[in-house]
Amino acid sequence: TENRKRRNWVMSAFFRAVLRPVVAESCLDVIVLSKAGLARLDAKQKKIPRDVVETVLRPALVQFCDMKKLDLRLVVGLHSIVELFPTLFKEVFARKILDMLSLFVDVTEVRRVFKMTDPEIREMVLYMLDFFR
């Protein structure tokens, strides 16, 4: 059981790191390395503890649902998690993304809410659209 606690702690730290990446060209490297690490982990234990994943994801999803807390780093991090664990995200998450995207129709409101440049806002929307790929 002590071994399990350590493994869960390490996995939680891993997911937190993936959820808050540095937004840069190196994000693809993080995803590739994460997939390789998870494939190795998965080969040993066959299953990643869902409770660990959900404990880390729940706060991020709550933040995602609040437009005032939404930012590019969070969207990029969630995008990476979806790439790593596509089966964790169900129809409810897809509907929430569509709801959030509908808020981006009013450009004036978007510029008021987000303290970002237009290219950063565009990039965030593109990542949100890419969830459906």
Secondary structure by P-SEA (a helix, b strand, c coil): caaaaaaaaaaaaaaaaaaccccccaaaaaaaaaaaaaaaaaaacccccaaaaaaaaaaaaaaaaccccccaaaaaaaaaaaaaccccccaaaaaaaaaaaaaaccaaaaaaaccccaaaaaaaaaaaaaccc
